[in-house]
Amino acid sequence: MLLTSKDIVAYEFGLSSAQRILYTVAAYQKKYGQWPTGLSMDANMAAAVKADLLTPLGWKMLHQRLKVDYDAKGTVIASGPKGLFDYEDYDWNCEDALPTVDKWIWGINLHERNG
């Protein structure tokens, strides 16, 4: 089955604050040359992303790709064997990698609204 953005994103205006997740994962990958294995986010942010931004399938796929916890307070942190990357330290030069992160997590480019 070919997925579309509507299968992953519930919010009609896109990923909104869920972009923090993508930025953090992209920056980890850029810094360490590999994908993170874990993601920690603020519990309130996680609740909003789950309830309002991602579909149940999108949320499930995020959890299939990364071990997610809700221990970070007010931020998002990607983790893996080589270290941590905190969204607060975000390198804005990673934005060109966002479609790669989309494809790694969900198998499609969510930055091109494809239906």
VOBA-1610 file (N, C-alpha, C; in pm, whole numbers, padded with zeros to 5 digits, always signed):
BEGIN
Met+00083-00118+00000Met+00000+00000+00000Met+00089+00125+00000Leu+00062+00216-00089Leu+00136+00341-00097Leu+00072+00442-00002Leu+00148+00489+00094Leu+00097+00586+00192Leu+00101+00727+00135Thr+00011+00811+00185Thr+00013+00954+00153Thr+00028+01030+00284Ser+00047+01159+00275Ser+00061+01240+00396Ser-00064+01232+00483Lys-00181+01215+00424Lys-00305+01206+00502Lys-00309+01079+00587Asp-00231+00978+00549Asp-00223+00856+00629Asp-00140+00877+00755Ile-00052+00975+00753Ile+00044+00999+00862Ile+00009+01122+00944Val-00030+01230+00878Val-00052+01359+00945Val-00201+01386+00958Ala-00247+01406+01080Ala-00389+01433+01106Ala-00422+01582+01095Tyr-00327+01667+01128Tyr-00348+01811+01132Tyr-00346+01867+00991Glu-00448+01938+00950Glu-00460+01981+00811Glu-00349+02077+00767Phe-00281+02142+00860Phe-00177+02237+00823Phe-00037+02177+00833Gly-00026+02046+00843Gly+00104+01981+00842Gly+00152+01938+00980Leu+00280+01924+00992Leu+00340+01868+01112Leu+00345+01964+01230Ser+00338+02094+01205Ser+00336+02193+01313Ser+00450+02168+01412Ser+00420+02156+01540Ser+00527+02139+01640Ser+00596+02004+01632Ala+00540+01910+01558Ala+00609+01782+01539Ala+00736+01801+01457Gln+00752+01919+01394Gln+00877+01949+01322Gln+00997+01938+01416Arg+00978+01969+01543Arg+01089+01957+01639Arg+01146+01816+01640Ile+01059+01719+01628Ile+01105+01580+01624Ile+01195+01559+01503Leu+01148+01605+01387Leu+01227+01587+01265Leu+01358+01662+01269Tyr+01354+01787+01317Tyr+01477+01865+01328Tyr+01579+01795+01417Thr+01534+01742+01529Thr+01624+01679+01626Thr+01683+01551+01568Val+01603+01470+01502Val+01652+01347+01440Val+01750+01380+01328Ala+01719+01482+01247Ala+01809+01523+01138Ala+01943+01571+01193Ala+01939+01649+01298Ala+02063+01702+01356Ala+02147+01589+01417Tyr+02082+01493+01481Tyr+02156+01377+01535Tyr+02225+01303+01420Gln+02151+01278+01313Gln+02207+01206+01200Gln+02323+01283+01138Lys+02310+01413+01128Lys+02417+01495+01072Lys+02540+01493+01162Lys+02519+01504+01292Lys+02630+01510+01387Lys+02705+01378+01397Tyr+02631+01267+01401Tyr+02693+01137+01428Tyr+02704+01046+01307Gly+02641+01080+01195Gly+02650+00998+01076Gly+02568+00870+01081Gln+02476+00862+01174Gln+02385+00748+01182Gln+02254+00793+01245Trp+02151+00714+01227Trp+02021+00748+01283Trp+02018+00721+01432Pro+01943+00801+01505Pro+01927+00774+01649Pro+01842+00649+01669Thr+01850+00596+01789Thr+01767+00480+01824Thr+01659+00518+01924Gly+01675+00634+01988Gly+01579+00677+02089Gly+01539+00822+02071Leu+01424+00855+02128Leu+01373+00991+02123Leu+01302+01020+02254Ser+01343+01127+02319Ser+01279+01168+02443Ser+01214+01303+02419Met+01090+01317+02462Met+01021+01444+02445Met+00939+01475+02568Asp+00903+01600+02579Asp+00817+01645+02688Asp+00683+01572+02680Ala+00632+01528+02794Ala+00507+01453+02796Ala+00390+01532+02737Asn+00384+01661+02763Asn+00276+01744+02708Asn+00286+01755+02556Met+00409+01769+02507Met+00428+01774+02362Met+00387+01641+02299Ala+00428+01532+02361Ala+00394+01400+02308Ala+00242+01382+02302Ala+00174+01426+02406Ala+00028+01413+02409Ala-00036+01492+02295Ala+00015+01612+02269Ala-00040+01695+02161Ala-00010+01636+02024Val+00112+01588+02005Val+00149+01527+01877Val+00061+01405+01852Lys+00043+01323+01954Lys-00038+01202+01939Lys-00185+01235+01915Ala-00239+01330+01989Ala-00382+01361+01982Ala-00420+01444+01860Asp-00332+01537+01820Asp-00372+01637+01722Asp-00294+01639+01591Leu-00170+01591+01592Leu-00086+01610+01474Leu-00067+01485+01390Leu-00039+01372+01453Leu-00019+01249+01378Leu-00143+01161+01385Thr-00163+01083+01282Thr-00268+00982+01285Thr-00222+00868+01374Pro-00309+00778+01413Pro-00264+00661+01490Pro-00155+00582+01416Leu-00166+00571+01284Leu-00063+00502+01207Leu+00070+00578+01213Gly+00064+00711+01198Gly+00186+00791+01205Gly+00255+00778+01339Trp+00177+00779+01448Trp+00230+00764+01583Trp+00293+00626+01601Lys+00225+00523+01552Lys+00276+00386+01562Lys+00408+00371+01486Met+00415+00428+01367Met+00537+00417+01286Met+00654+00490+01352Leu+00627+00603+01417Leu+00732+00674+01491Leu+00789+00582+01600His+00700+00515+01672His+00743+00424+01779His+00811+00298+01725Gln+00779+00258+01605Gln+00847+00142+01546Gln+00990+00175+01508Arg+01015+00301+01474Arg+01148+00342+01430Arg+01237+00384+01547Leu+01177+00446+01650Leu+01254+00499+01763Leu+01192+00454+01895Lys+01277+00427+01993Lys+01229+00400+02128Lys+01196+00536+02190Val+01069+00561+02213Val+01023+00693+02257Val+00991+00691+02406Asp+01041+00794+02476Asp+01000+00815+02615Asp+00958+00960+02633Tyr+00906+00991+02749Tyr+00847+01123+02773Tyr+00916+01193+02891Asp+01046+01174+02901Asp+01123+01226+03015Asp+01182+01365+02992Ala+01196+01408+02868Ala+01256+01539+02841Ala+01157+01647+02885Lys+01206+01749+02948Lys+01120+01859+02996Lys+01139+01981+02906Gly+01037+02012+02827Gly+01041+02131+02743Gly+01129+02123+02620Thr+01171+02002+02582Thr+01259+01988+02466Thr+01238+01851+02404Val+01318+01822+02301Val+01322+01692+02236Val+01468+01651+02229Ile+01498+01526+02263Ile+01635+01477+02262Ile+01641+01347+02184Ala+01728+01341+02084Ala+01754+01217+02011Ala+01875+01150+02074Ser+01871+01018+02084Ser+01982+00945+02145Ser+02017+00823+02063Gly+02138+00778+02081Gly+02185+00658+02013Gly+02319+00618+02068Pro+02382+00519+02007Pro+02509+00468+02058Pro+02621+00572+02065Lys+02614+00674+01981Lys+02722+00772+01977Lys+02698+00894+02065Gly+02578+00910+02121Gly+02555+01024+02207Gly+02412+01076+02200Leu+02398+01203+02238Leu+02268+01269+02244Leu+02270+01394+02158Phe+02152+01434+02113Phe+02137+01565+02051Phe+02008+01626+02103Asp+02020+01745+02163Asp+01907+01817+02220Asp+01858+01921+02120Tyr+01728+01928+02100Tyr+01669+02028+02010Tyr+01715+02169+02045Glu+01738+02196+02171Glu+01783+02330+02213Glu+01915+02369+02147Asp+01993+02270+02102Asp+02122+02294+02035Asp+02110+02282+01885Tyr+01988+02294+01832Tyr+01962+02264+01691Tyr+02047+02344+01595Asp+02097+02275+01495Asp+02176+02333+01386Asp+02080+02356+01268Trp+02047+02479+01241Trp+01949+02510+01136Trp+01998+02473+00998Asn+02121+02429+00984Asn+02172+02384+00854Asn+02126+02242+00821Cys+02041+02183+00905Cys+01992+02047+00882Cys+01859+02043+00808Glu+01801+02155+00780Glu+01666+02155+00723Glu+01657+02082+00590Asp+01765+02081+00512Asp+01760+02010+00384Asp+01749+01859+00404Ala+01778+01811+00524Ala+01769+01667+00554Ala+01630+01624+00598Leu+01538+01717+00619Leu+01406+01681+00672Leu+01331+01580+00586Pro+01330+01592+00452Pro+01262+01489+00373Pro+01325+01350+00390Thr+01455+01345+00416Thr+01520+01216+00441Thr+01471+01156+00572Val+01451+01240+00673Val+01399+01193+00802Val+01256+01143+00784Asp+01174+01218+00710Asp+01037+01173+00681Asp+01038+01033+00622Lys+01121+01015+00522Lys+01125+00885+00453Lys+01178+00776+00545Trp+01275+00809+00631Trp+01329+00709+00723Trp+01222+00666+00824Ile+01146+00759+00877Ile+01045+00726+00978Ile+00919+00669+00914Trp+00865+00738+00814Trp+00732+00704+00761Trp+00731+00650+00619Gly+00845+00653+00551Gly+00851+00598+00416Gly+00805+00693+00307Ile+00771+00818+00344Ile+00729+00918+00244Ile+00783+01055+00284Asn+00786+01145+00188Asn+00828+01283+00212Asn+00706+01365+00252Leu+00697+01401+00378Leu+00583+01479+00427Leu+00596+01628+00398His+00711+01670+00349His+00730+01811+00316His+00677+01844+00177Glu+00636+01744+00104Glu+00564+01763-00022Glu+00426+01708+00004Arg+00328+01791+00022Arg+00192+01745+00053Arg+00139+01666-00065Asn+00147+01533-00053Asn+00116+01445-00166Asn-00020+01378-00154Gly-00117+01449-00113Gly-00250+01391-00113Gly-00299+01371+00023
//
